[in-house]
Amino acid sequence: MELIKLKKRTEFDQNKKLNSEYAQFSEFINHLNKKELPNEIISSINRGIEAINTFTDSEKELRKLISKTQSRIINLLEKELKLVTKNHYRNTWLAVGMAVFGVPLGVALGTSLGNMGLMGIGLPIGMLIGMAIGSSMDKKACDEGRQLDLEII
């Protein structure tokens, strides 16, 4: 079973944002075609592609649909096959590091020095910790061959 191709849409050529998202999604689908995927996953992805191919609403709604479909496919691949895009874990752990490590470090620093204005110093520290953890997870995924050669922006 193979993935459906995205239809070329000439009616939206004037919208640069839509064209870039459409091109990115098309490239994502092309990368997935190179991988051996189970039939259940392929049929789920094909349903999303078919929804995009048959969509006739506004440009704004099409951009939303492309974004949602792409996110759903990425989550499905990560959950079922442990496949991720480049820098996936780094981007995810950046926010987690700020919340889990940065805020408590900032509160502890501000409380210990008696100046709660220093609480903001913990956020970049947590961000760096999260990026380090995520980068190591990305490297591990790359070494294990679980990383797609594509970065989603």
N, C-alpha and C positions, 0 to 999 in steps of 0.2 A: 504494500500500500504506500502511496506517495502523497505528499502534501499538495494541495491545490495552489495554483499560481494566483497572485493578485492581479486583478484586471487593471490595465493601464487606463487612468482617468485623465482625459484632456480637458474636461470642463472646469477643473480646479487649478489650472496652470498658473493663475495669477496670484494664488495664495502661497507665499514662500514657506510659512510655518507648516501648513498642511503638506506641501510637497516634501519638506525635509522629514516629517514624521512618517509619511507614506514610504519614502525611500528607505528610511531606517527600518521600518517594519518589513519591507520587502527583502532587505539584506538579511534581517533576522531569520526570515522564512527560508532564504537560500542556504544559510548556515545550518539550519535544522534539517534541510534535505540531505545534507552530507552525513548526518548522524544516523545510526541504526536506532530507530524508535519503535516501541511496541505499537501494535495496531490500535489499541484503546486510546493511547496518547495522540496518535495521528488523527484519529477520527474526532477527538475533542478539539484539536487545533484546526482541523478542516471546518468544523462548525463555526469557529470564530472567523476564519478567513471568508467563508461563504457569507456570513453576516455583513462583513465589510464590502464584499463584492456586490451584494444586492442592495446596499444602503443607498437611499435616494434623498435624504433630508439635507439640511444645511451643512456648510463647510465646518462650522463650529461643532456641530453634533458629530460629524464624521471624525474630526480630530479627537473628540472625547471617546468615541467608540474604538478607534485605533489604539489609543493609550490604554483603555481598560482591557482590551483584548490582549495586547502585548503584556501587560502586567499579569493578567490571568495565566497566560501561557508560561511566563517566567516562573510564577509561583508553582504551577503544576509540574514543570520540569525539575524545579528544586526539590519539591516535596516527594515526587515519585521516583526520579532518576538521579537526584543529587547533582544535576547539571546546572551550572551557573555561568553568568557572563563575566567578562573581565571586571575586576574591582567591585564585584557584587558585595562581598563580605566587608570590604573596606568601607563602602558607602553605608552599609547597614550598621556596622559597628561604630562608625563615627558618631551617630546620634545616640546610640546606646551608651557609648563611653561618656558622652557629655552628661547623660541623665544618671547613669549608675555610678560613675566614678567622680565626675566633675562637680556635681552639686554637693555631695557629701564632703569632698575634699575642701571645697570653698567654704562651706558652713563650718567645718572644723577649723580651718585656718582663720576665718573671721572671728569665731568665738574665742579661740585661743589667744589671739592678738587683741581682742577687745574692739575690733573695728569691722563691723559687718559689711562695710564697703569693699572689703577684700574678698567677699564671697565670689565675685566675678572672676577671680584669678583661677578658680578651680575648673571653670568650663573649658578653657583651652588645654589645660592639663588632661582632663578627662577625654577631650577630643583626640589628643595625641595618643593616649593609652588605647582608645577604641580603634584608631586608625592602625596602630601597631598590631593589635589582635586581629583585626580584619585582614590586614595585608598578609599576616602569617597564614591565615585560613585560605586566602586566595592562592598563595604559593603552594600550599598543600593540595588544593583542588587542581591546580595546574599540573603538579607533579603526578597526580593520580589520573590525569586525563579527563577530568570532569568539568573542564572549563571550555566554554565556547569562545572562539577567536573573534569576539565582538564585544564592544562596550556600549551599553545602553545609556543614553544621556537623559 
